[in-house]
Amino acid sequence: GNFTSARIAKYLVATEIDSGGTTFIIYRFNFPQTCGKAGCLHVAVDRRDHTSIPLQLFDLPDRTLPFTKLAKTGCFWVKQPSTGSSEDYEICKPN
């Protein structure tokens, strides 16, 4: 594919979450090459030390962002669709 900056800007979404004393910037790569049966590629990056956490996530049915704060240092919650409802998963930086 032809990855021009305009095309990348159209399909790359970034959001920020402050959770457990850590600020994460979460990038969603909404390209045909990075989305499929297991959802779309997201990468959470610690703003301070640049540790990255790759995640393959589904969109929520109501299209809201699936990330919420968690009091635990270096962690956040990710909500994912489940049969008839949704489940929360704790995501933490590797030690």
DAVEN-V777498 format. One record per pair of residues at least 6 apart in sequence whose ideal C-beta (glycine too) atoms are under 6 Angstrom apart, sorted by sequence separation. I is the first residue (numbers start at 1). GAP is how many residues later the second one is. D is the distance in Angstrom with one decimal. If there is no record, write none. Layout:
I_GAP_D / I_GAP_D
This chain:
60_6_5.5 / 70_6_5.2 / 17_7_5.2 / 34_7_4.0 / 45_7_5.0 / 70_7_5.3 / 79_7_5.1 / 80_7_5.8 / 16_9_5.3 / 43_9_5.4 / 44_9_4.4 / 67_9_5.7 / 68_9_4.4 / 79_9_5.4 / 30_10_5.8 / 14_11_5.9 / 15_11_5.2 / 43_11_5.3 / 77_11_4.8 / 78_11_4.9 / 29_12_4.4 / 66_12_5.2 / 14_13_5.1 / 42_13_4.5 / 66_13_4.4 / 78_13_5.3 / 28_14_5.1 / 13_15_4.3 / 42_15_5.2 / 75_15_5.7 / 76_15_5.7 / 26_16_5.8 / 27_16_4.9 / 39_17_5.1 / 75_17_4.0 / 26_18_4.7 / 38_18_4.6 / 39_18_4.6 / 74_18_5.6 / 11_19_4.5 / 39_19_4.0 / 74_19_4.1 / 11_20_5.3 / 24_20_4.7 / 25_20_5.0 / 25_22_5.8 / 58_22_5.7 / 58_23_5.4 / 22_24_5.8 / 23_24_4.2 / 51_42_5.1 / 15_50_5.8 / 17_50_5.1 / 19_50_4.3 / 20_50_5.5 / 19_51_5.2 / 20_51_5.8 / 20_52_4.9 / 21_52_5.3 / 22_52_5.0 / 20_53_4.5 / 20_54_5.9 / 20_55_5.3 / 19_57_4.0 / 17_59_5.8
